[in-house]
């Protein structure tokens, strides 16, 4: 694994820990999974993709994470050694919901196909 990919993986693990165990924002509810982290080569920016399971407004959770970015960056700096501490942006990752939707569509097509035989 290249150095940059290893750094992204280390940041992903650290952010998962910080979000699940350290962030005390009341809006950060449900199971929040950091699905991916993309850091620019100059380490100035990091885009963090999160998937949120459970009930509640997912956009509110992302907004609360954005509000807690200062705290999250400070904690990340304690855990991962980096040349620059990047500006973090959080993005909602809907790939799980899309996958579930596609599974339902495929099952419906198979059921209709079996009924027509």
Backbone as CSV, one residue per row, in Angstrom:
resi,resn,N_x,N_y,N_z,CA_x,CA_y,CA_z,C_x,C_y,C_z
1,UNK,0.854,-1.180,0.000,0.000,0.000,0.000,0.898,1.241,0.000
2,UNK,0.550,2.199,-0.832,1.338,3.413,-0.905,1.133,4.268,0.336
3,UNK,2.066,5.157,0.567,2.035,6.011,1.751,0.746,6.831,1.840
4,UNK,0.320,7.407,0.720,-0.882,8.252,0.730,-2.135,7.423,1.063
5,UNK,-2.230,6.234,0.482,-3.379,5.363,0.776,-3.365,4.923,2.236
6,UNK,-2.191,4.657,2.767,-2.081,4.267,4.175,-2.501,5.428,5.079
7,UNK,-2.116,6.644,4.698,-2.519,7.824,5.466,-4.042,7.968,5.455
8,UNK,-4.657,7.808,4.284,-6.115,7.896,4.205,-6.777,6.836,5.083
9,UNK,-6.224,5.634,5.088,-6.775,4.550,5.913,-6.618,4.872,7.403
10,UNK,-5.457,5.394,7.793,-5.232,5.768,9.195,-6.201,6.861,9.637
11,UNK,-6.415,7.850,8.774,-7.340,8.939,9.079,-8.756,8.396,9.187
12,UNK,-9.133,7.493,8.298,-10.467,6.887,8.328,-10.717,6.174,9.651
13,UNK,-9.755,5.392,10.101,-9.894,4.664,11.369,-9.982,5.634,12.538
14,UNK,-9.105,6.639,12.546,-9.101,7.614,13.639,-10.417,8.395,13.675
15,UNK,-10.900,8.828,12.511,-12.155,9.583,12.469,-13.330,8.732,12.933
16,UNK,-13.339,7.474,12.560,-14.408,6.580,13.023,-14.444,6.529,14.537
17,UNK,-13.274,6.375,15.139,-13.166,6.344,16.597,-13.619,7.651,17.225
18,UNK,-13.159,8.746,16.676,-13.482,10.068,17.231,-14.994,10.311,17.157
19,UNK,-15.591,10.033,15.999,-17.023,10.298,15.822,-17.856,9.419,16.743
20,UNK,-17.502,8.151,16.842,-18.311,7.231,17.652,-18.120,7.433,19.154
21,UNK,-16.926,7.826,19.582,-16.637,7.844,21.015,-16.414,9.219,21.631
22,UNK,-16.078,10.217,20.836,-15.671,11.497,21.403,-16.643,12.650,21.140
23,UNK,-17.275,12.652,19.983,-18.160,13.767,19.620,-19.400,13.720,20.504
24,UNK,-19.693,14.823,21.159,-20.813,14.884,22.107,-21.981,15.717,21.586
25,UNK,-22.033,15.964,20.286,-23.146,16.710,19.691,-24.423,15.898,19.847
26,UNK,-25.500,16.476,20.360,-26.740,15.715,20.531,-27.360,15.257,19.208
27,UNK,-27.077,15.949,18.116,-27.647,15.568,16.823,-26.925,14.394,16.179
28,UNK,-25.755,14.063,16.702,-24.993,12.940,16.136,-25.526,11.665,16.765
29,UNK,-26.566,11.110,16.108,-27.222,9.910,16.623,-27.241,8.837,15.544
30,UNK,-27.457,7.616,15.962,-27.465,6.498,15.035,-26.071,5.939,14.885
31,UNK,-25.975,4.920,14.090,-24.681,4.317,13.814,-24.071,5.056,12.638
32,UNK,-22.942,5.705,12.879,-22.287,6.498,11.846,-21.005,5.779,11.451
33,UNK,-20.895,5.496,10.181,-19.740,4.777,9.670,-18.990,5.666,8.687
34,UNK,-17.689,5.796,8.879,-16.856,6.514,7.918,-16.532,5.510,6.815
35,UNK,-17.102,5.725,5.640,-16.946,4.757,4.562,-15.712,5.005,3.709
36,UNK,-15.277,6.256,3.631,-14.098,6.563,2.821,-13.551,7.923,3.207
37,UNK,-12.259,8.097,2.978,-11.596,9.378,3.190,-10.710,9.627,1.984
38,UNK,-10.842,10.797,1.379,-9.991,11.192,0.260,-9.251,12.455,0.665
39,UNK,-7.933,12.365,0.667,-7.076,13.496,1.049,-6.322,13.950,-0.190
40,UNK,-6.283,15.259,-0.408,-5.536,15.778,-1.553,-4.044,15.503,-1.344
41,UNK,-3.293,15.398,-2.423,-1.858,15.086,-2.289,-1.077,16.084,-1.424
42,UNK,-1.496,17.351,-1.408,-0.808,18.340,-0.564,-1.316,18.332,0.877
43,UNK,-2.257,17.449,1.181,-2.838,17.265,2.522,-3.538,18.505,3.055
44,UNK,-4.027,19.363,2.169,-4.733,20.559,2.635,-6.228,20.312,2.829
45,UNK,-6.767,19.334,2.100,-8.200,19.081,2.165,-8.460,17.585,2.298
46,UNK,-9.480,17.271,3.088,-9.903,15.875,3.236,-11.418,15.825,3.110
47,UNK,-11.893,14.950,2.242,-13.327,14.738,2.098,-13.639,13.417,2.790
48,UNK,-14.541,13.483,3.764,-14.890,12.321,4.571,-16.314,11.909,4.222
49,UNK,-16.462,10.673,3.771,-17.768,10.139,3.407,-18.306,9.334,4.581
50,UNK,-19.519,9.682,5.024,-20.126,8.984,6.150,-21.453,8.368,5.729
51,UNK,-21.707,7.197,6.283,-22.976,6.514,6.085,-23.660,6.469,7.442
52,UNK,-24.944,6.799,7.472,-25.664,6.919,8.734,-26.818,5.915,8.731
53,UNK,-26.812,5.033,9.720,-27.858,4.029,9.866,-28.752,4.432,11.023
54,UNK,-30.008,4.184,10.878,-30.931,4.500,11.957,-31.862,5.614,11.551
55,UNK,-32.777,5.866,12.462,-33.775,6.895,12.198,-33.196,8.256,12.527
56,UNK,-33.817,9.241,11.997,-33.366,10.600,12.241,-32.992,11.260,10.929
57,UNK,-32.831,12.546,10.988,-32.505,13.323,9.808,-31.011,13.223,9.529
58,UNK,-30.655,12.573,8.444,-29.251,12.365,8.109,-28.544,13.676,7.794
59,UNK,-29.265,14.617,7.205,-28.661,15.912,6.908,-28.331,16.671,8.187
60,UNK,-29.165,16.493,9.231,-28.877,17.125,10.525,-27.611,16.545,11.138
61,UNK,-27.427,15.239,10.972,-26.227,14.585,11.510,-24.991,15.126,10.806
62,UNK,-25.055,15.246,9.483,-23.914,15.781,8.728,-23.649,17.229,9.142
63,UNK,-24.708,18.018,9.339,-24.546,19.409,9.785,-23.891,19.459,11.167
64,UNK,-24.271,18.542,12.049,-23.664,18.496,13.386,-22.194,18.108,13.302
65,UNK,-21.859,17.204,12.399,-20.446,16.841,12.214,-19.654,18.036,11.699
66,UNK,-20.259,18.792,10.779,-19.594,19.993,10.263,-19.384,21.005,11.392
67,UNK,-20.362,21.104,12.282,-20.260,22.018,13.418,-19.130,21.594,14.359
68,UNK,-18.910,20.293,14.484,-17.883,19.765,15.387,-16.522,19.592,14.705
69,UNK,-16.362,20.125,13.506,-15.132,19.916,12.742,-13.886,20.388,13.490
70,UNK,-13.962,21.515,14.186,-12.798,22.014,14.934,-12.325,21.008,15.970
71,UNK,-13.247,20.492,16.738,-12.922,19.476,17.746,-12.371,18.216,17.082
72,UNK,-13.016,17.791,15.996,-12.594,16.573,15.306,-11.172,16.735,14.765
73,UNK,-10.871,17.893,14.174,-9.512,18.137,13.662,-8.482,18.098,14.785
74,UNK,-8.816,18.695,15.925,-7.896,18.705,17.062,-7.607,17.281,17.528
75,UNK,-8.653,16.469,17.653,-8.477,15.077,18.078,-7.723,14.265,17.033
76,UNK,-7.992,14.530,15.774,-7.291,13.829,14.697,-5.798,14.142,14.740
77,UNK,-5.467,15.393,15.039,-4.064,15.789,15.151,-3.331,15.059,16.258
78,UNK,-4.047,14.677,17.309,-3.441,13.927,18.406,-3.172,12.470,18.023
79,UNK,-3.942,11.962,17.070,-3.898,10.527,16.760,-3.120,10.176,15.499
80,UNK,-3.116,11.080,14.534,-2.450,10.789,13.262,-1.444,11.904,12.970
81,UNK,-0.209,11.498,12.732,0.824,12.472,12.416,0.783,12.789,10.926
82,UNK,0.593,14.078,10.629,0.508,14.522,9.241,1.332,15.780,9.051
83,UNK,1.772,15.968,7.810,2.537,17.174,7.485,1.655,18.409,7.676
84,UNK,0.447,18.361,7.161,-0.544,19.432,7.322,-1.823,18.816,7.860
85,UNK,-2.520,19.522,8.718,-3.827,19.053,9.162,-4.840,19.585,8.148
86,UNK,-5.499,18.706,7.409,-6.381,19.154,6.323,-7.684,19.771,6.827
87,UNK,-8.253,20.616,5.980,-9.618,21.090,6.207,-10.536,19.915,5.871
88,UNK,-11.444,19.618,6.775,-12.294,18.447,6.621,-13.684,18.861,6.157
89,UNK,-14.187,18.160,5.149,-15.576,18.323,4.742,-16.250,16.956,4.828
90,UNK,-17.467,16.962,5.307,-18.233,15.723,5.456,-19.259,15.626,4.341
91,UNK,-19.354,14.439,3.758,-20.321,14.167,2.697,-21.118,12.927,3.080
92,UNK,-22.397,12.956,2.798,-23.254,11.809,3.067,-23.049,10.770,1.967
93,UNK,-22.748,9.548,2.356,-22.534,8.450,1.417,-23.823,7.637,1.350
94,UNK,-24.489,7.699,0.223,-25.763,6.995,0.051,-25.601,5.661,-0.664
95,UNK,-24.400,5.170,-0.799,-24.182,3.947,-1.578,-24.874,2.734,-0.955
96,UNK,-24.970,2.678,0.374,-25.653,1.551,1.018,-27.142,1.552,0.664
97,UNK,-27.779,2.718,0.742,-29.189,2.804,0.398,-29.409,2.476,-1.073
98,UNK,-28.500,2.932,-1.922,-28.619,2.646,-3.342,-28.496,1.142,-3.586
99,UNK,-27.562,0.496,-2.905,-27.386,-0.947,-3.019,-28.622,-1.704,-2.573
100,UNK,-29.215,-1.283,-1.445,-30.439,-1.914,-0.959,-31.582,-1.729,-1.957
101,UNK,-31.678,-0.539,-2.527,-32.712,-0.265,-3.526,-32.529,-1.179,-4.740
102,UNK,-31.298,-1.315,-5.200,-31.029,-2.176,-6.356,-31.351,-3.635,-6.030
103,UNK,-31.051,-4.085,-4.809,-31.404,-5.451,-4.403,-32.913,-5.676,-4.486
104,UNK,-33.688,-4.692,-3.995,-35.159,-4.811,-4.051,-35.651,-4.873,-5.486
105,UNK,-35.100,-4.022,-6.347,-35.515,-3.996,-7.750,-35.198,-5.337,-8.418
106,UNK,-34.018,-5.871,-8.159,-33.627,-7.157,-8.759,-34.547,-8.272,-8.268
107,UNK,-34.858,-8.298,-6.971,-35.756,-9.322,-6.430,-37.135,-9.226,-7.064
108,UNK,-37.646,-7.992,-7.243,-38.958,-7.812,-7.869,-38.955,-8.341,-9.299
109,UNK,-37.894,-8.054,-10.029,-37.805,-8.525,-11.425,-37.759,-10.043,-11.467
110,UNK,-36.999,-10.656,-10.576,-36.904,-12.113,-10.537,-38.254,-12.727,-10.175
111,UNK,-38.956,-12.134,-9.185,-40.269,-12.644,-8.802,-41.267,-12.547,-9.963
112,UNK,-41.265,-11.424,-10.679,-42.172,-11.255,-11.829,-41.825,-12.260,-12.923
113,UNK,-40.540,-12.475,-13.130,-40.088,-13.419,-14.150,-40.520,-14.841,-13.799
114,UNK,-40.402,-15.198,-12.503,-40.808,-16.530,-12.076,-42.318,-16.728,-12.183
115,UNK,-43.088,-15.650,-11.966,-44.549,-15.736,-12.062,-44.995,-15.933,-13.504
116,UNK,-44.231,-15.396,-14.445,-44.598,-15.488,-15.860,-44.193,-16.829,-16.489
117,UNK,-43.507,-17.668,-15.778,-43.062,-18.941,-16.349,-44.110,-20.013,-16.205
